């Protein structure tokens, strides 16, 4: 099954190994920072004697509010792998107790550890019987402690056996610290092995060890997870975060840890921790100055260098590649390209959900691309529409589905089109998540071009003129590529056609945003640069007699070229979009004859400025310094 990247009930989508109570899948927006201003209360610390510490992927009392369970019933093992860099400070100590966190009651019968060599060979299992079942944290004191004397490159599998009842979800997976996968033991034929469940993104298993040792160091700094933005406007600064942790015995006071920040190998600043932290991961935040950078790719590197003024040794340096640019523009609108058919029985579900989305947001352009299904001939299909269906999907067309700004922001490089056949009770959740996704795109990707324009219809000749123009960033080609394209669709509202709906035909179903035609090319065309920092593309076509001009819209968007679909759907994202409703031309409005000048400002006869032509007399200032008087009826 292709990975679905929109919201859905997890139990319907997750592989056979794990189920959840009510988990919903989300897109991955974790790398987007834009601003760094969040502060979170630290999870409750576990109070222990000075010679004892928690060993685990996280060390607080955090538990998941959503429970999980294995699908196989009976006494089942569940475990997680502690890596060498998590174990180094505990070498020579002894495990004196286990802590097992449960989201729901379940019998825990045994806890265990297994050393694992660097080449993946599992050693002798050591286990201890127990009998706990309480919701929350359960502590199991070991009658015979386990001495940690591992090779420097060995890992340690720690876990427990619990009784999995059918449909029960007692396991806690917490999204805190560096994410690691969970394991269970599976037999295939006559042999068995420990297998990863594949759910790193759901969090770390709530299992910890208490390790007793008399000579813990005061400080042992570890770090991971540098996050930043893919783009930075020159002079605005580049925010970043790094997860840091002290595996030693003392609290790191505010300002005690120093990080060096460099760009392209040159140190540009240092940052320190704003808050004190102990032995759980702390999010250290900072901003790298970007003054004086050239446009294009740069590398930021972050490295912990000192604690209380004392140099730190053997600390990793983390790198993050970003693009610096000079100018961007406000994001105007987003595009949903819906794949639909009048013969698709579930397509009205997609229509209902998208209607809810557009009611909630005024920045969504919804284009319905119709195609045939089976032997059914859709009255709104077209050759250009068929080309879009094929190129948006790689040929595997399914209805109802949709592309959302043609983005792969859902961690799927195989297809940019995702399912829209959600039951009605999930429509609000899906609409909300799509809203979050479009907000994420706005935050993640600056807009390097603005889209202005107008659409005019001349009744006497049935001629339509679409003028798309605007300013472009000096880094447009560098950021989007010199092969970026302008695409213009003509769509029509209020079209009536019979539609199959849940197995029954609905007579005279109303279809809005129906794709009618792409101007220039369905694959998009290059921007026509008329002068430095400005473009203008003009299209004319004859409106077919069956189309109602006052129900037409021009949809303009600028994106990476659709022809790159063969490369794996990795860079098709739409950078900006706008839509223009057709107005009736006065017959004297011809601003498109001079290809060396474009309208830049619009005024009425009283000198009041407008965004576009208004009914009546207009004074239009052109980019070449001239002015024109235009009458619009």
N, C-alpha and C positions, 0 to 999 in steps of 0.2 A: 504494500500500500504506500502510495506517495505520502510524504509527511505533510499533514495539513498545518497551515501556518496561521489560521484564524482561530478564534475562540471555539471551543467545543468541549463537551463533557469528557474528561480524561479517561474515564473507564471505557469509552467507545474508541479511543485512539491509541492508548498506551499498549506496548507489546505485552505478551502473555505473562511477564514476570511480576508485574506490580499493578495494584489497583489503588484508587484513592476515593475518599469520601465524596468530594465535590470540587476537585481541582480543575481549573480552566487553563488552557494553554495560552501563552502570551508571546508576543514578539520579543526580540532581544534588543532593548534600547540601553543596555547597561553602560556602553562606552560614552554616552552623551552627557556632557557636564554643563557646557555653556556658562553657567554660574556656579560657584561653589559657596553655598551659604547655609547648608543644612547641618544641624547638630542633632544627635540622637542620644537618648539616655542609654548608658551602658547596661547590659544585662546583669542580673544579680550574680555577684561573685560567690564562689564556694569557699566558706571559711574553713581553713585547715591549719594544723600545726606548722611551724616554720620549716620542719624537715620533710614536709609532704607537699606535692604539687599534683595538679590534674594533668594527665597525659591524654591527648585526644586532638581531633581536628578543631575543636573549640573547647573552652574551659569554663564557660558560664553555665547557669541553670536554664538556659533557653530551651524551650520545647516547641514543637510545631503545633499549631491549632488545627491542622488538617492531618488526619491519620491515614496511613497507607497499610497495605497488606499484600502478602504473596498469594497468588491464585491457587497454588497447591495447598491442600489441607493437611493437618497433622503436625508432628513435631519437626520444625524447620529451622535451619541455621540462617543467620543474617550477620554480616560482618562488614568491616571497613579496614582499609590498609593504611597504616601509619608509615610515612616515608622516612628515609634516613635523616633528613634535615629536621624532622620533628622529634626524632629519637635521641639525637646526639647529646643533649643536656641531661638525659635520663640514664645514660650508660653508667653501669655500676650501681644503680639503684635497684629497688625491688618493688614489684607490684603487690600491694597489700590489700587492695579492694577494687571492685568494679562498680561503676555507676551505669545503670540502664534506665533510659527515659522512655516512658510509654504514653502514647496519646490516648489509648483506651486500654481497659483491663485485658491482660492476657497472661497465661502461665509462662514464666521464664524458668526453665529447668536446669540450664547449664550455662556457664560462661567459659570462654576459651581464648588462648593465644596460639598463633602458629608463626614461626619465623619463616621468612621468604627471601631467598637469595636474589642477587641482582639479575640473574638469568631466568627468574620466575619459578625456581624449584621450591616446593613447599616442604618444610621440615616437619618435625614431630609436633603433634598437637598436644598441648597441655590444657586440661579442662578441670573445672570444679563444679560440683553439683550445687544447686540452690533451689529455692522455692519462693519466688516473689511474683506479684501480679498487680501491683497498685498503679493506678494512673498517676503520672508524674515520675519523679526520680526514685529509683530503687537502688540502695547500696548493698552490695554483697561483699562481706569481709572474707578474705581468703585465709583458711587455716594454714595453708602452706604457701607463703609468698613466692612469686616468680622473679628470679634474678635476671636482670637485663644485661646480658653480656653478648651483644651482637657484633658482627663484623660491621665496619664503618659504612658499607654499602648495602647492608641488609635492611629489609622492611619487616613490619610486624602486623599480621592480620589479627585484629581483636574483634570479638563478637559474642553472640549468645544464641542459644536454642530456645525457641518459644513455640507455643502451641497455636498454630494458625487455624482458626475456625473459619468455615465457609462464609465469605462476605464480611468478615471482621477486618478492621483497619487499625491495629494497635501501634504500628511503627511510627516513630517521629523522625522526620527529616527536616533539618533546620538550615535555612539559608543564612549562614553566618560564617565568617572566615573564608579561607580558600576552599573552593568546592572540590570534593572527592566523591567517587562513585561508591556504591554499596555492592556487596557480593553475596551470593548464595551458592550452595553446593548442589549440582545437578548431575544426575546420571543419564548417560546416553548409551543405550545398549548395556554392555557389561562393564563399562568404565564410567568414572565420574570425575568431575573437576570443579574447582571454584570458578564461577562465572560472574562477570560484571553485569549489573542490571541495566546499565545505560541511562541512569537518571541523575547524573551529576548536577544538572540544573535544578533539581528539586531540593538539594541541600545535603548536608552531612548527617549521617546516622547518629542518633543520640545514644552513643556508648562511649564511656570514658574509663580510664584507669587512674587510680590514686597510687602514686609512686613515692616511696620513702627513700630519702637520700640525705646524708649529713653535710655534703659539700656542694650544694647548689651555688652557682655563681650569682653575684649581684645582678649582672646584666648579661643577657645573651640575645642580641637583637636579630630578628628574622623579619623578612618583608616579602611581599608579593603583590601582584595585581595593579600595576600602573594603569591608570585610566586617564584619558584626556579627550580632546576634540580632534576630529580629522582636519578641521579648518581653523585658521586664526587670522583675524583682520590685523594687519600690521599696525602696531601701536596700541592695540587693545589688550594685549596680554593673553596668554594661553593657560587656562586653569587645568589643574591635574589633581589626582588623589593617588595615594599609595597606602596600602594596608601594611601596618607595622605591628610587631608584637615583641614583648620582652619575655623570653622563656626563663629568665633568671628570677631571683627571689625578691627583688625590690621594685617598687613602683617607679616608673619614669615620670618625673615631675614635669610640669608645663615648661616648655622652652629648653628641656635638657637634651633632646635628640636633634641633631643638625643634619640636614640633607643638602648636598650640593646639586645645583641645577645648571645644566649646560645645554647650549644649542650649537649643533655642529661642532662639538668638541671644545667649545669655549664657555667657561663658567660665566653665567649671567646673573646669578643670585644664589642665596642660600635661604632655606626655610627651616623653621622649627615647629615642634608640636605645640598646638595652642592649649591642649588639655592634657592633664595627667592620665596615664594608662598603666595597667598592670600586665597580666599575662593572657589577655584575650586581644584579638586583633583590633587595632585602632585605626581610623581613617584619618591620615595626615593629609592636609589640604594645602595647596599653594598655587601661585600664579607665576608663570615664566614670562618675563618681559619680551616683547617682540619688536621693539623699536629698532628701526634701521635694517630690518631683514629685507631681502629681495623677494619678489614673488616666486612662488614655486615650492618644491619639496625641501623640508628641513628635518633634522633629527634632534629631538629633545632627549636628554639622558638625565636620570635621577639616581643618586646613590647616597645611602646613609654613610656619614663620614665621622661622626663624633657623638659621644654621650658624655654629658657633663664636662665638655671640653676635652675629653680624652679621645684620641683617635681610635676608630673601630677598624679592625682588620678583617680581611676576607669577606667584605660586603659586596653583593652583586650590584652591578650598574644596570638599570632598566632603560630601555630605549623605546621611543614612540615617534613614528614618522607622521608629520603633519604638513599641510599645505598653507602657506602664507599668501594673503591676497590684499589688494588695496581697497576695493569697493564692492559692496553688495547692495541689494535692494530688498524691500519688504516682500515677503511671500504673498502672492495674490490669491490663487486658488489651487485646489488639488483635483485630480482627475480619477474617476472610477470608470474603467472601461469594462462594462458588463457583457458577458457572453450569454446570449439568451435566444430563445426560439418560441414561436407561438405553439409549437408542438411539444414543448418541454413541460411536463406535468408539475414539476417542482419550481419552475421559474417564478410563478407568483409569490412564492415564499421569499425569493431573492428580491423581488420588487418591493414587497412589504418592508423588508429589513432596510433596503436602501432608501425607501421613502422616509422611514424613521430617522435615518442618518441625516438626510438633507433637511428635515424639519429641525433637527438639533443644531445644524451648522449651516452657515450661509457661504462657506468657502469651498463647497463641493460641486464639481461639474460631473453629472451622471450621463454617460453615453451608453446607450443600449445597442450593441452590435448583434444583429440578428443573423441566424443561419438556419439551414434546413436540418431536420432531425429525422432519421430513418427515411421513410417514403414521403414524409410530409414536406410540402413546399411552403416555406415561410414567405408571406407577401412582402416582407421588408428586407429580404436578403439581397445582396449585390455582389458583384465580382470583387469590388474593393473590400467589402465586408468579409468575404471569404478569405481574402488575402490576410486581413488583420487576424481573423480567427486562427489561421495556420501559423502566422509569425509570432503571435502572442503565446502560443502553446507549444510550438515545435511540431504541430500536427496532431497532437492528442487533445482534440477539442472535447470539452465536457460542459454540460449545462446543468444548472446555472452556476456560473463562476465569474470571477472578475480580477482585473489587474488594478492595483492601487498605486497610482503614480509610477507604475511599472517598476516598483522597487523590489529588491531582494532583502529588505530589512527584516524578514522573518527567518533568516538563516537558511534559506533554501535556494541553492544556486542552480537547480534543475528546471524550475518553472516559476514564472512571475504571476501566474494565474492561480487563484485559490477558490475553494468551494464556497458557495453561497446558499446551499440548501439546508438551512437551519430551521428546526422546528420553531413555531411562533413564540413559544415561551422563552426562547433564547435570543430573540431579536434585540431586546434592549441591551443585553450583555454584549452582543456582537457589535451593535452600533456604538456603544460606549468604547469598546476596545479599538474599533476603527478610528474613533475620534482621538484616542490616545496615540494611535499610530501616526495619524497625520500631524498631530502636535510634535511627536518625536521627529518626523521628517523635517518639519519646520525648524526645530532646534538643531538637528544634526547637520543639515546641509544649507549653507548660505545660498541665496538666490543671486545669480550673476547677470540677470537680464530682466528688464521690465517689459510688460506687454500692454501697449495702448492700441487703440484702433477704433474702427467703426465698420458697420455693415449696412449697405444701402441697397434699396431695390427700386428700379425704374419701371413703373407700370406699363408704359407705352411699348417698351421693347422686351419686358420681362428679364431685363439684365440686372444681375446682382454684382455689386462691387464690395470686396472685403479688403480693407487697408489695415495692415498690422505693422506697428512701428514702435520704437522706444529707444531708450538708452541701454547700453551694454557696458559691463565692467571692463576696464582695460585688461583684466586677467581672464576674460571670458574663455578664450581659446585655451589658455593654460589650465584652467580649472575644469572645463567641460570637454575640451578637445576641439580641434579645428573642424572636425566632422560633425559637430552637434547640429541638430536639425530643428527647423520650425515645421510643425504639423498643424494644419487647419482642417477641422471637420465641419461639415454642415449637418446639423441635427434638426429634427422636427418634432414638435409636441402635438398632443391631442390627436393622435392617429388611432382610429378604431379598427380592430381586427379581432376575430374570435381567438380565444386562448384556452388551451387545455389546462385545467387546474385540478390537481389531485384526482385525475382520472375522468373528470367531467369537463365538457366544453362550456365556457362562459362567452355568451354572445355580446359582441360590441365592446370587448375589453379595451380600456384606455391605455395607450402606450405613449410614454413621454421620452424625450431625449433620444429618439430613434436615429441611428446613424444613417445618413443619406448619401454623403459624398465626401471624399477627401480632395482638397484643392491642391493643385501642383502634383503631389504624389502621396499615396497612402503611406509611404515610408518616410515622408518628410522631405523638405528641401533646405538648402543652405540659407542662412540669413543674408539678405542683400544689404551690405554695408554701404551707406550713402555718404557718410563722412565719419571722421574719427569719433568713436563713441556712440554712433547712432546707426540704426538699421531701419529699413522699410521694405516690406514685401506687399505687393498689390496683386489681387486676383479678381478676375471677372468670369462669370459664367451665366448661361441662360437657365432660368428656373423652369423646370418642367411644369406643364399645365396642371398636373395632378398634385403639385405641392402648393401649400398655402404659405405665401411669403411671410405673413404676419405671425406664423407659428414657427418660423425658422430662427435658428441661432447659429452664429459662427463660434466654434470652440478652437482657440489657439493655444498651443503649448510648445515649449522648447525642451528638448531632451537629447539624450544620446540616441544615435540612430537605431531604429528598429532592425535594420539589416544585420546588426551584431547579435541577433538572437542565436545564431548558430554557434557563437562562442561560449554559450552556456548561461545566458540570461544574467550576467553579472554586472552590467553597466548600462542599463537602459533607462535609468531613473529620470523622471520628469522634473525639471528644475523650476519651472514656473508655468502658470496657466491662467487664462482669462476667457470669458465668454461675452459675446456681443449679440444683443437682439437686433434683428433687422428693422431699420426705419425706412420710410418711403422717401426717396430722393426728390428734390425739387426740380430736377432737370437742368439746373445751372451749376450744381456743385461738382466741380472737377478739380480736386486738389491733387490728383494722382498723375497729371500730365507731365509735370516736371520731375523727373526721377532724381534730380540733384537737390531737391528741397522737400522737407516734410513739415507738417504742422507741428508747432511747439507750444503755442498758447492760443486760447480761444476767449473772445470777449463779446459781450452783447453791445448794442448801440449806446448803452449808458456807461460803458467802460467796465462793467462787472465781469470778472473772470469766471469761466466755466471749465469743466473737465473735458467737454467735447462740444460738438455743434448742437445748438439749441434751435427750436422753431423761431422763425423771424430772421432779422438781419444779424449776421455774425461777422466780426472782424477777426481774421485769423492771421497770426504772426507766423512766418515761415522760418525754417532753419537758416535760410540764406539772407535773412534780414529784411525781406520784403513782407508786405501785408496784403491780404486779399479780403474783399467784401463778398460774403456768401449769403444768399437767401435760402432758407430752409422752410418749406411749407409745413 
